[in-house]
């Protein structure tokens, strides 16, 4: 008799490709922020590393930072020293194994001058 094997590729999921899940609790949309301001929320991302990026109204990065999520929660205070950036965007995201941004959450805010 002929030996038959089903040539079916195995699908093994160890969770490493799971998409990032991020919730941005602070700051709120349209918040008036002063330095330092709190960036916090919930995150399930690779390596528990949460990246924070602040952009000005022109979309240029003015602050880049990261923090570690503990128990699925992250919190970091961001200091800034600028007066020209009146409004912008606060973004949080994770990175996958290839270094691509995943789970991006963003909120538009206003900045009080701080020199």
N, C-alpha and C positions, 0 to 999 in steps of 0.2 A: 504494500500500500504506500501511497505517496504521503510524505510528511507535509502538513499544511501549517503555515504560521501566518497569523494575521499581522500584516505589516501596518500596524497602527502606531503612530507616534505617541509617546507618552506625554501627558501634560502634567508637569509637576510644578506646583505653585508653593513656593516657600514664603510668599508675602513680600519678597524684596522688590517686586515690581508694582506693589500696591500704590495706587495714586495717593498723593498727599491730601490730607484733610486739614484745612486751616479755617479758623473763625477769628475775626478781628473784633474784639470787644471794645478796645480803646485804642486810639481816639475815635470818637463818633464823627459822622459826616458833618461838615460845616462847623466843626468845633474851632473855637479861638484858643490856640495853644500858646503857652509861654514856656520858657526853658527853665528846668527840664520838664519834658512831658512823658507821660506813661504810654507805652505801647504794650498791650496785653491781649491775650486771647487763648484759644485752645488749638493745639496742633498735634497731628499724628503724621510725622515726616521722618524720612530716613535719617538715622543717626540722632534724632531729636534736635537737630540744628535748625533754628528758625532765623532767616535772614530778614533784616529790616532795611528799607531803602526810603529815603526822603527825596522827592523831586520838587524842583521849583515849578512855577507856572509854565515855563518854556519846556518842561520835560527833562531838564538836566539834573543829574544826580548831585545833591548837595551833602547828603549824609548816607554812609553805608555802614551797617553794623550787623552783628548777629548775637543771638542768645541761645541758651539751651532750654528746651522744654523739659519740665519735670512733672511726671505723672500726667502728661497730656496737656499741661498748662504752661504758658510762657508769659514772662513779664520783664520789661526792661525800661529804664528811664533814659531818654535821649536828650542830651544837652546840645544846644546850638548857640552860636554867636554870629548872628547876622541880622541886618536890618532891611536889606534890599528885597528879601524874599517875603512877600506879604501873604501869598497863598501858594499851595502846592498839593502834593499827594504823598500820603504815607502808605507804603506797600510792605506786605509781609509775604514770604514764600519759603518753600523748602527747595531742596535740590535732589534729583534722583541720582542713581549710580553713575550716570554719564555726565552729571554736572548741569543738566538742564533744569530750568526753573519749573516748579510744579506747585499747584495749589494757590496761585497768586490771589491775594485779596488786597484791595486798595480802597482808600477813602480820601476824599478831597477835604482839605482843612485850611485854616487861616493861621498865620503866625504873627504873634506880637513881636515887635522889634526887641532884640537883645544884643547889646554891644559889649 
